[in-house]
Amino acid sequence: MAERPRPVPGPGEVLVEIAAASVTPGDAKLRAGLLQTIFPVSLPCIPGRDGAGRVVALGTGVDYAVVGDRVCFVAERTVQGSYATHIVRDAHSVMRMPEKLSFLEGAALMHAATCAWMALMDTGKAQAGQRLLVHGGSGAIGGMAIQLGRHLGAWVAATCHSRNRDYVLSLGAHEAFAYDLNEGWDRLSEIDLVLDLVGGSLHERSYPVLRPGGILAWLIASPFRDLSEQYGVRTVQAHIVDKPEANAAVVALAGQGVLRAQVSRVLPLSRAAEAHRLIEAGQNSRGRIILEP
Ligand SMILES: NC(=O)c1ccc[n+]([C@@H]2O[C@H](COP(=O)([O-])OP(=O)(O)OC[C@H]3O[C@@H](n4cnc5c(N)ncnc54)[C@H](OP(=O)(O)O)[C@@H]3O)[C@@H](O)[C@H]2O)c1
């Protein structure tokens, strides 16, 4: 923990007093230097993508928020992040939160839900009546993808650890397959869209379950053999970008109760390092760890 000058909102920006910041696997990868070629970090850098809190000051010309607004936000990967007491954000990255959403839920929502939204809507072109398989259904993004898939009217199956089977079913999955028990998700067929949030061997094993013309959308950048041509399917990386339209869509869906943000545990901000260790050890599931300043 270190003292830094409180940021000052420039024209069109607001100052947010942070009540909750979420911890993502990407934060840990970035901090460990694993993404330096794509997202170069220069130190000192405050980590953290997501957060929620209250607007406490306005820059000039702000017409999208007032002091006191409860907001959630997405921060850039490599500038000032959300593991802090304050942050400056702009109109494109701040969303007013529905009343029913707590700060914990607001922080847990944004990155996980927008990733799921972009993967399903933009990359996967998911539609009602389709068959969807989510690898990593008990993770933060997987949990959102299950809920979103159900909302769209898709049939949804998911893979997870056996201890998380009931959780995954409670999110709306029609079927859950435990990877530790080798339950046979690979006997599925005619799947329209596989969302691969795990990678490794799961990626290659997923081709045969797709229908011809189906889509294998992935978020994990591990090396893989692209077998699209052999199986007559498309393999596409889900591109995660800062997209105000996605922010607005997921906040609206959370306000309607369609998306429930999942919080796995809450730690004080001073224990951010412990949160990263839990994630790196694969010991976090069922949503986001939230840090409270
Ligand atoms: N490239 C990008 O732009 C981008 C963007 C966002 C996220 N990502 C990546 O996407 C991944 C998922 O993100 P997240 O935030 O959802 O992570 P998360 O909350 O940590 O969830 C990961 C889940 O993977 C599950 N899992 C592990 N091994 C599995 C297996 N063999 N079969 C099925 N499930 C398995 C775990 O389930 P159990 O707990 O049940 O074991 C865990 O809950 C991360 O690696 C993240 O870095 C990439």
The ligand as an ORCA input file, in Angstrom:
! r2SCAN-3c Opt
* xyz 0 1
  N      -7.941    -12.801    -23.732
  C      -8.739    -11.936    -23.126
  O      -8.986    -10.840    -23.618
  C      -9.373    -12.329    -21.833
  C     -10.356    -11.508    -21.260
  C     -10.965    -11.921    -20.092
  C     -10.602    -13.139    -19.507
  N      -9.639    -13.888    -20.076
  C      -9.257    -15.166    -19.471
  O     -10.400    -16.001    -19.430
  C     -10.263    -16.924    -18.342
  C     -11.543    -16.994    -17.537
  O     -11.707    -15.770    -16.850
  P     -12.597    -15.697    -15.524
  O     -12.483    -14.303    -15.037
  O     -13.932    -16.285    -15.761
  O     -11.744    -16.668    -14.578
  P     -12.148    -17.365    -13.202
  O     -13.249    -16.625    -12.552
  O     -10.877    -17.568    -12.470
  O     -12.730    -18.774    -13.658
  C     -11.955    -19.793    -14.183
  C     -12.725    -21.100    -14.010
  O     -12.122    -22.087    -14.827
  C     -12.599    -23.311    -14.310
  N     -11.772    -24.439    -14.753
  C     -10.479    -24.693    -14.481
  N     -10.115    -25.855    -15.073
  C     -11.200    -26.306    -15.732
  C     -11.457    -27.457    -16.558
  N     -10.506    -28.368    -16.814
  N     -12.698    -27.604    -17.074
  C     -13.663    -26.698    -16.856
  N     -13.491    -25.603    -16.073
  C     -12.254    -25.411    -15.532
  C     -12.569    -23.157    -12.816
  O     -13.673    -23.908    -12.378
  P     -13.745    -24.660    -10.935
  O     -13.613    -23.547     -9.933
  O     -15.094    -25.287    -10.950
  O     -12.592    -25.607    -10.873
  C     -12.697    -21.646    -12.602
  O     -13.868    -21.315    -11.912
  C      -9.039    -16.442    -17.540
  O      -7.929    -17.238    -17.845
  C      -8.822    -15.028    -18.020
  O      -7.488    -14.583    -17.878
  C      -9.022    -13.518    -21.239
*
